[in-house]
Amino acid sequence: MNSIQIDLGPVQETLLIPLLGRAEETRKNRGLINDPKAVEIVDSLDYDFSKWKGIPSLTGASIRTRMFDESVDRFLTQWPRGTVIEIGAGLNTRFERLDNGQAHWLEIDLPDAMALRRKFFEDTDRRLQLAASVLDSEWLDQVSELPGPYCFVAEAVLIYLYEPEVRKALKPIVERFPGSVLITDTTSTQMVENQHKHDAMKKMKQESWFRWSCDDPKLLSEWGWELEKSQTFMEASPAIRASMPGSYRLLLAVFPWMVRRMTAGYHINQFKAGTGLN
């Protein structure tokens, strides 16, 4: 019986979308991702997930997560004793998927989301959870106590902020941790303006919708972030493409123009913190 009640703000509620996506993929024989913890959590929550059942964005969310995972895994391969900072951790299970037994992890989210998270995850000597807002830079004091190098990960987080808030969140990271890595996604103006057509977001209150549009990720260089890599779903690795449902692989192979149109303007990016602040 589902017994854990949900009490989340409108934006925080969106964390349930990728959670459901991972659970649905795990229930398949050959899904995009294997996340039994996500299945456990979905089955324990008192929440009506039916509004999202079967929508394409659930698969898209799992593709996105796999692409983020690959970027974080590359960081850990190069810096196995570094620190991964999950901004807006929600109910993500990246630690369970990627932890190498050496790295440190700091997972932060707003108090309501963190209160829910703590029902399913516990701190360890290398994993710390912190209730904090990315807009309040005090949490960076905790980061400085952990070993570098640092990989900041913000999956489907910054897009829910207004542009001045995004800059406010990222500026102190550049100033305090030059050379650190940031992995985050960006959406286009077209995507932000057409959320009433988005299969997941149209089922949410407008207070939950994306706010930040960034048509060119290179523009973050003006904030001190050097773009090292930027990918669309069309550029997912062969391993991820091989795990996609047959319908997706067919679209990519036969109708690539359609996939480009459907995902135009959405990028998963890796930045390096420099010193060229404007």
Steps between C-alpha positions, in 0.01 A plus 500: 500500500629843404536687827750786470326831444630761256534861616707681240505846346390528134849492351622234740209278394663465158763274657239224486509496119854361456443276801203339325697481175780303665253271675313430175824424314612268780176304473574422135697193398766711328443855616718806462596492865503256790386678815326271750511779760278712274248215481505469879440873545218525243325203658518660844372848413138605541482683168299471180763433234237406241504845336848424366462134414620421149610851401816521282667740744544219751733328254659834421571561868680166526704573187598832658597328824715247315677783318562680829627173648754462221635850564528443875660160441766662280576744781532217753724303263737796487459605865392190696545673837330824402163631615169490313249768605142425400307829487128437530556132575128426531460122513789434265705184549820594319708400803350150486579476128848654484671505838853358474562446871744793518328821395306734727143605422305802620129505413307822557138596451234723649372404847175337384671292232782407738253395769346258251841383382611418853219246526688286249870592522746532787825688546825305508864591554522591129143607429342808653149638443433866568179705502593820318408724211743534213434875524646517852874459460558398863479134393826549310676507838416132528643437154831661597537247782492212253791391280531637148482503208129578491225400260178699541198324347168675439265273306169669416552757775629833369239504223237565767671823609489843339819605321614746772454219754707261288780753487470560876530126560799445271708809573625400847596154371728659239647734758567236765574192292680595177577196292196311624263323261131580453268259323158650432229522236367800311175557314416731212261792492271292279480221759427742784230677301328176393466319831124491461572233235755304705356160591618517862503870582153567361367274776664719766414843634675784321694571819684175422606594148847575358611862525856531373557490126853480363517469123882482497681333792823676396351821638579375851860593426390852590441364850839330518394155378692354207292257293692174458228278355137537393275217382147457374309173522605442140859479625439243774771235519466168315448324835202720583356481150520120513295504823224722361159352420468372145267787405767754600775319310276490195435873521871573533584279204215582261370839607794684660355833387193431712710428811700817439179701480356339814814558707628819338656736748547251782865434591691312768815696564831473678668823609825581674515782751748763388588843629363718221207645691305790349 
